[in-house]
Amino acid sequence: MRNYGKHLDTARRVQKKLAVSGAIGMCFFFIFMFGFYGYSLFFGGYLRWNQVMNETTGEVYTGGQVLTIMFSVMFGAF
């Protein structure tokens, strides 16, 4: 029983370290993901507000085009 308890305590310590490192990794992932969402919506709003012309079509960016570009980049990154 003592030998089992000793190894069980070691396993608990290792599991706690793995849980903390996994939580920190997920935290950074979500910070980058939601930060990109926020930045892309901000920049898309800037393009829309200032009526910047799309060089390929010669039209002003619309909200739908901004969202399409944002989701295309996110899904492509995944």
N, C-alpha and C positions, 0 to 999 in steps of 0.2 A: 504494500500500500504506500509506503514512504517513497519507493522508487517511482511508482505511478504518479503520486502527488508532485514529486520533484519535476518530472517531465511535463506534467499538466501545467504547472506554473510557468515553465519555459515556453510552452505553446501559447499560453495566454499573453505573455509579454510580446512575443513575436506577432501575434494576431492584433494586438493593440497598435503596434508600430505600422503594420500593414493597413489597418483601418484608417489611421491618421494620414498616412501618405496617400492613400486612395482618395480620401476626402479632400485633401489639398489639391490633388490633380484634377478632380472634378470641379473644384472651385475655380481653378484657373481656366479650365475648358469653358465653363459657363460665363465667366467674365469676358473672355475673348469673343464668345459667340454672341452674347447679348450686347457687348460693346460694338461689334460689327453691325448688328441690327440697328442700334441707335445711331451710329455714325452714318450708315448708308441712308437711313431715313432723313437725317439732318442734311446730308449732302444732296439727296434727291429733292428735298424741300428747297434748298438753295437754288438748284437748277430750275426748279419750277417757278419759284418766286421771281428770279431774275430773268426768266424767259430765255434761257440759254438754248441756242439752236443745236440740234443734232446734226453733225456734219455729214452723216451718210444719207439721211432723208431730207435734210433741209427744213425740218419742222421743229417746233418747240416741244421739249419733253413734256409728256403728260404724266399724271400720277400713276396710271396703269403701266406705262413703260418703266418708270422708276421701280415699282414693285416687281415687275417681271425681271428686270436686271438684278435686283437684290436677291430674289429667290433663286435665280439661275446661278449666280455666283455661289450662294450658300450650298445648294444641292450639288454643284460641281465640286466644291471643296470636300464634301462628305464622300 
